Amino acid sequence: MNYSKLYLGCELSELTYEKVKNFFVVEKDESDKIEFKSYYNQNEKNHTEKENGVIRAICGLLNSEGGLVIWGAPVGQKVSGKKEKVFKGALSPIDKLIEKDRFISRITDLITPSPKGIKFQPLEKDGKYVYVIEIDQSFYSPHQFRNIYYMRIDGQTKPAPHHYIEALFRKVTFPKLEGYIVIDSIRTNGESYLMQISNMIFNKSKLQNEHDIYYRVLLTV
């Protein structure tokens, strides 16, 4: 799923600071597939805590169907008649450049098993940065952030209950393997036969559980 195109109308690589700014001209709500992270979150005291909040959100999205995190979004506001906050107006950009490789390295260090399919796009204007992170649906869930499983529910990232994690474990699939045997030659040697064969094994899934596989061929006459 291309979440950047779904929500922001273009590929992640084509995004600009202005496009994200224009996205919040009208009120936006969070969902189970998109989270808005303001840099001025009063519950996160320093930059490391703010980064950890983003990584926690990534973990929750990995344990669902993937999604999008916009870090540097407007500060969420309470409005009459709605339980959830809405996001509209000026962005809350980060005043420092975060290197993509360093951030991805932090994700792989703090989330287990290490996730794949995470794209990190920095957008800059006048020395201020907004970061858009696209998360593909994971084939290796459930994931933990600092030994806690998280999930997305009602537009929020929350610790996942046992039954949810149990259901994710049941979704884990085994590799889909296909094997072929080709008879290259058959020779007779008295009352016995000498057969030379070639074999091919294909892994058609995204999983690879073993690096040194073995197999056995049984023949009946």
SULGIDA-V287306 format. One record per backbone hydrogen bond with DSSP energy under -0.5 kcal/mol. NH is the residue of the N-H (numbers start at 0). CO is the residue of the C=O. If there is no record, write none. Layout:
# SULGIDA-V287306
nh=NH co=CO
nh=NH co=CO
This chain:
# SULGIDA-V287306
nh=2 co=0
nh=5 co=1
nh=6 co=2
nh=7 co=3
nh=8 co=3
nh=8 co=4
nh=9 co=3
nh=13 co=10
nh=14 co=11
nh=19 co=15
nh=20 co=16
nh=21 co=17
nh=22 co=18
nh=23 co=19
nh=23 co=20
nh=24 co=21
nh=25 co=22
nh=27 co=86
nh=30 co=33
nh=33 co=30
nh=34 co=67
nh=36 co=34
nh=36 co=69
nh=37 co=35
nh=38 co=91
nh=40 co=37
nh=40 co=38
nh=41 co=39
nh=43 co=40
nh=44 co=42
nh=49 co=45
nh=50 co=46
nh=51 co=47
nh=52 co=48
nh=53 co=49
nh=54 co=50
nh=55 co=51
nh=56 co=52
nh=57 co=53
nh=58 co=54
nh=59 co=55
nh=60 co=56
nh=61 co=57
nh=62 co=58
nh=63 co=60
nh=64 co=65
nh=65 co=60
nh=66 co=134
nh=67 co=32
nh=68 co=132
nh=69 co=34
nh=70 co=68
nh=70 co=130
nh=71 co=36
nh=71 co=69
nh=72 co=36
nh=72 co=69
nh=76 co=85
nh=81 co=78
nh=85 co=76
nh=86 co=27
nh=88 co=23
nh=91 co=71
nh=93 co=128
nh=98 co=96
nh=102 co=98
nh=103 co=99
nh=104 co=100
nh=105 co=101
nh=106 co=102
nh=107 co=103
nh=108 co=104
nh=109 co=105
nh=110 co=106
nh=111 co=143
nh=118 co=116
nh=118 co=133
nh=120 co=131
nh=121 co=119
nh=122 co=129
nh=124 co=127
nh=127 co=124
nh=128 co=93
nh=129 co=122
nh=130 co=70
nh=131 co=120
nh=132 co=68
nh=132 co=130
nh=133 co=118
nh=133 co=131
nh=134 co=66
nh=135 co=116
nh=135 co=133
nh=137 co=61
nh=143 co=111
nh=144 co=147
nh=145 co=109
nh=145 co=143
nh=147 co=144
nh=149 co=142
nh=150 co=157
nh=151 co=59
nh=152 co=150
nh=152 co=155
nh=155 co=152
nh=157 co=150
nh=157 co=155
nh=159 co=148
nh=163 co=160
nh=164 co=160
nh=165 co=161
nh=166 co=162
nh=167 co=163
nh=168 co=164
nh=169 co=165
nh=170 co=166
nh=170 co=167
nh=171 co=167
nh=171 co=168
nh=176 co=174
nh=177 co=201
nh=179 co=199
nh=181 co=197
nh=183 co=181
nh=183 co=195
nh=184 co=195
nh=186 co=193
nh=188 co=191
nh=190 co=188
nh=191 co=188
nh=193 co=186
nh=194 co=192
nh=195 co=184
nh=196 co=194
nh=197 co=181
nh=199 co=179
nh=201 co=177
nh=203 co=175
nh=203 co=201
nh=212 co=210
nh=217 co=215
